[in-house]
Amino acid sequence: MSDEQQFRTERRKENAAAPRERLPGEWPTRREFIKRVGAFALAAGGTAALWKALRDPEGERGKPQEPVFRLKNYRVAPPTGAKVLGVARGSRYDLMLKMAIGAIGGIEHFIRPGDVVLIKPNVAFDRAPKLGATTNPEVLGALIRLVREAGASEIRVADNPIESPENCFAKTGIADATHQAGAKLYMPTPASFEMLEVPGAKLIARWPFFYRPFRGVEKVIGIAPIKDHNLCHASMTTKNWYGLLGGRRNQFHQDIHNIVADLALMMAPTFVVLDASRVLLKNGPTGGDLSDVMEGHTLIAATDQIAADAFGFSEILARKGDLPQYLYHARDRGLGNPDWRSVAIKEEQVG
C-alpha cells in the first residue's frame, strides 16, 4: 500500500470514531438520545422517576399549587354538671340567652378575656326579619353584647349570602345590629376565600371557604333561625354553616343530606344558638309571607348542634316521625346525638 493510500485509510478510521458535529435544528441520533435518557434517568433516581417526570397528560405539572388549610376545633369542654341543651322561653332576649347559655356552662366558661370571637348568623336572603328566613337581628345584638361582657377583645360577624351580600345584610337588619352592638361585619369578596381541606368529608374534602374572617379567631358561635326547608325538611344550626362555602355550592342540593352532615364534620363550634324567636313553618327556606311565620318565643343553646337540631325539628317545628336524614348521617359519623331526649337538658321560662 502506498503512503497516500495508507494516509486516507487512517483518516477514514479517525472520522468514523469522532462524533459528527450536527447542523442547527438537526435531530440527535438514536444512540445519542438513548445516552441522554439514561443520564436523565440516573439523575432523577431511576426509570420510575423518569416516567413520572415525562408523563403529564393533563398538563397539571406546570400549574401553581393552591395553599390548603384546615379549620381548628373551636370546642370548649363543658364544666362538670353542665347540660347539653339549654332551652329558654320568654320575651327578653338578653335574659333568655343568659339562661340558655348558663345551662350549658355559662358564657364566661366559653368566652375568655381577650378572645377573638366569630359569630355566624344566617343572612342568606334579602328578607325582612319578621319573615323568619334569617337570624333575628335583636337576638344577634343581645348575643354580641353578652360575648363582649365576657371579655372578648374582638367580635366578628360573617356570612356569605345566597343573594346580594349588601342587600341581605341591610334588609335583614343584621348589618345595623352588628354595628350597634360594637362588632365588626365581614362581607365576602373574591379574595376572602381559600381552599379548605376537610378530611373524611364526602362532598367538600377540598372546597373554597370564606376564610378571611376566621384569621386569628379563637371561638366560633353559630346562631341560626329554625325554619322549614323544601329539600332537607328543616334548616337549623348545622345547615347554617353552608353559608361559609364558596364556589358552585348550589350543586350540593342534589345530595343535601350528605352535605349537611359534611358541614357538621367541617365545623366544630364553641357552641350554637337555635333562634326560635320566630319560626318559619312552611315555604322555607326563603319564605315571603307572614302567614307562614309563628312567634316562637324560644332560644336554645347547645354544645351538640345535632341534638339542638333534633330538638328543634321535633319540639319547635312539631314534625312527627323520622328526623331529617342528615342528622342520622352525622350520628353515624360520631358528630352528635340526635336522640335529644337522652341528653342532659334544662328548660325554663324567663323574662
Residue pairs with C-beta under 8 A, 6 or more apart in sequence:
1 9
22 28
28 36
37 50
40 50
41 47
41 49
41 50
44 50
44 53
66 195
67 194
67 195
68 195
68 196
68 197
68 206
69 194
69 195
69 196
69 197
69 211
70 196
70 197
70 198
70 199
71 196
71 198
71 209
71 214
71 266
71 267
71 268
73 268
74 217
74 218
74 219
74 220
74 267
74 268
74 269
74 270
75 268
75 269
75 270
75 303
76 105
76 109
76 110
76 219
76 270
76 271
78 84
78 104
78 105
78 109
78 303
79 105
79 106
79 109
82 103
82 104
82 105
82 109
82 303
82 344
83 103
83 104
83 343
83 344
83 345
83 346
84 104
84 302
84 303
84 304
84 307
84 337
84 343
84 344
84 345
85 103
85 104
85 300
85 301
85 302
85 304
85 307
85 308
85 311
85 340
85 343
85 344
85 345
85 346
86 99
86 100
86 101
86 102
86 103
86 104
86 300
86 301
86 302
86 345
86 346
87 100
87 103
87 298
87 299
87 300
87 311
87 345
87 346
87 347
87 348
88 95
88 96
88 97
88 99
88 100
88 298
88 299
88 300
88 301
88 347
88 348
88 349
88 350
88 351
89 96
89 297
89 298
89 347
89 348
89 349
89 350
90 96
90 297
90 349
90 350
90 351
91 297
91 351
92 350
92 351
93 136
93 138
93 139
93 142
93 277
93 299
93 351
94 142
94 145
94 146
95 350
95 351
96 298
96 299
96 350
96 351
97 139
97 142
97 143
97 146
97 273
97 299
97 301
98 107
98 146
99 348
99 350
100 273
100 299
100 300
100 301
101 107
101 110
101 146
101 271
101 273
101 301
103 301
103 346
103 348
104 271
104 301
104 302
104 303
105 303
107 146
107 147
107 149
107 150
108 150
108 151
110 150
110 219
110 270
110 271
111 117
111 147
111 150
111 151
111 152
111 219
111 270
112 150
112 151
113 150
113 151
113 152
113 153
114 151
114 152
114 153
115 150
115 151
115 152
115 153
115 218
115 219
116 152
116 153
116 154
116 156
116 216
116 217
116 218
116 219
117 147
117 152
117 154
117 155
117 156
117 217
117 218
117 219
117 220
117 221
117 270
118 155
118 156
118 157
118 158
118 213
118 214
118 217
118 219
118 220
118 221
119 140
119 143
119 144
119 147
119 155
119 156
119 157
119 158
119 183
119 220
119 221
119 222
119 223
120 157
120 158
120 159
120 220
120 221
120 222
120 223
120 240
120 241
120 243
120 244
121 134
121 135
121 140
121 157
121 159
121 174
121 223
121 224
121 240
122 133
122 134
122 135
122 159
122 223
122 224
122 225
122 235
122 240
122 243
123 134
123 135
123 159
123 161
123 165
123 168
123 169
123 172
123 174
123 243
124 133
124 134
124 159
124 161
124 162
124 163
124 168
124 243
124 285
125 133
125 134
125 161
125 162
125 163
125 168
125 172
125 285
125 286
125 287
126 161
126 163
126 164
126 167
126 168
126 171
126 172
127 133
127 134
127 171
127 172
127 286
127 287
127 288
128 171
128 172
128 173
129 136
129 137
129 138
129 172
129 173
129 278
130 278
130 290
130 293
131 280
131 287
131 288
131 289
131 290
131 292
131 293
132 225
132 227
132 278
132 279
132 280
132 287
132 292
132 293
133 225
133 227
133 280
133 284
133 285
133 286
133 287
133 288
134 168
134 172
134 174
134 225
135 172
135 174
135 223
135 224
135 225
135 275
136 225
136 275
136 277
136 278
137 172
137 173
137 174
137 176
137 177
138 177
138 277
139 223
139 273
139 275
139 277
139 299
140 157
140 174
140 177
140 178
140 181
140 223
141 177
141 178
141 180
141 181
143 221
143 223
143 273
144 155
144 157
144 177
144 178
144 181
144 182
144 183
145 181
145 182
147 155
147 221
148 155
148 181
148 182
148 183
152 219
154 184
155 181
155 182
155 183
155 184
156 183
156 184
156 185
156 186
156 213
156 217
157 174
157 178
157 183
157 184
157 185
157 186
158 185
158 186
158 187
158 210
158 213
158 244
159 165
159 168
159 169
159 174
159 210
159 243
159 244
160 188
160 210
160 243
160 244
160 245
160 246
161 168
161 169
161 243
162 168
165 187
165 188
166 187
168 174
169 175
169 185
169 187
170 176
174 185
175 185
178 184
178 185
179 185
186 192
186 212
186 213
188 210
188 246
189 212
191 212
192 210
192 211
192 212
192 213
193 208
193 209
193 210
193 211
193 212
193 246
193 247
194 208
194 209
194 211
195 206
195 207
195 208
195 209
196 204
196 206
196 207
196 208
196 209
196 211
196 266
197 205
197 206
198 204
198 205
198 206
198 207
198 262
198 265
198 266
199 205
200 265
200 333
201 262
201 265
201 266
202 255
202 258
202 261
202 262
203 252
203 255
203 258
203 259
203 262
204 245
204 259
204 262
204 263
204 266
207 245
207 246
207 247
208 245
208 246
208 247
209 244
209 245
209 246
210 243
210 244
210 245
210 246
214 220
219 270
220 267
220 269
220 270
221 269
221 270
221 271
221 272
221 273
222 237
222 240
222 241
222 267
222 269
222 272
222 273
222 305
223 240
223 272
223 273
223 275
224 235
224 236
224 237
224 239
224 240
224 272
224 273
224 274
224 275
225 235
225 275
225 276
225 278
225 279
225 280
226 234
226 235
226 236
226 274
226 275
226 276
226 279
226 280
226 296
226 312
226 316
226 317
227 234
227 235
227 236
227 279
227 280
227 281
227 284
227 285
227 287
228 234
228 235
228 280
228 281
228 282
228 283
228 284
228 285
228 292
228 317
229 235
229 239
229 284
229 285
230 283
230 284
230 285
231 253
231 256
232 239
232 256
232 257
232 260
232 324
232 325
232 326
233 313
233 319
233 324
234 284
234 309
234 312
234 313
234 317
234 319
234 324
235 284
235 285
236 274
236 308
236 309
236 312
236 313
237 272
237 273
237 274
237 302
237 305
237 308
237 309
237 312
238 260
238 263
238 264
238 305
238 306
238 309
238 326
238 327
238 330
239 260
239 263
239 326
240 272
241 263
241 264
241 266
241 267
242 249
242 252
242 259
242 260
242 263
244 267
252 259
256 326
257 324
257 325
257 326
257 329
258 326
258 329
260 324
260 326
260 329
260 330
261 326
261 329
261 330
261 333
261 335
264 305
264 306
264 326
264 330
264 333
264 335
264 336
265 330
265 333
265 335
269 305
271 301
271 302
271 303
272 301
272 302
272 305
272 308
273 299
273 300
273 301
273 302
274 299
274 300
274 301
274 302
274 308
274 309
274 311
274 312
274 316
275 299
276 296
276 297
276 298
276 299
276 300
276 312
276 316
277 295
277 296
277 297
277 298
277 299
278 293
278 294
278 295
278 296
279 293
279 294
279 295
279 296
279 316
279 317
280 287
280 292
280 293
281 292
281 293
281 294
281 317
282 292
283 289
283 292
284 292
287 293
296 316
298 316
300 308
300 311
300 312
302 308
302 311
304 336
304 337
304 343
305 336
306 327
306 330
306 331
306 335
306 336
306 337
306 338
307 336
307 337
307 338
307 339
307 340
307 343
308 340
309 324
309 327
309 338
310 323
310 327
310 337
310 338
310 339
310 340
311 340
311 345
313 319
313 323
313 324
313 327
314 323
314 340
323 338
327 336
327 338
328 338
330 336
330 338
331 337
331 338
337 343
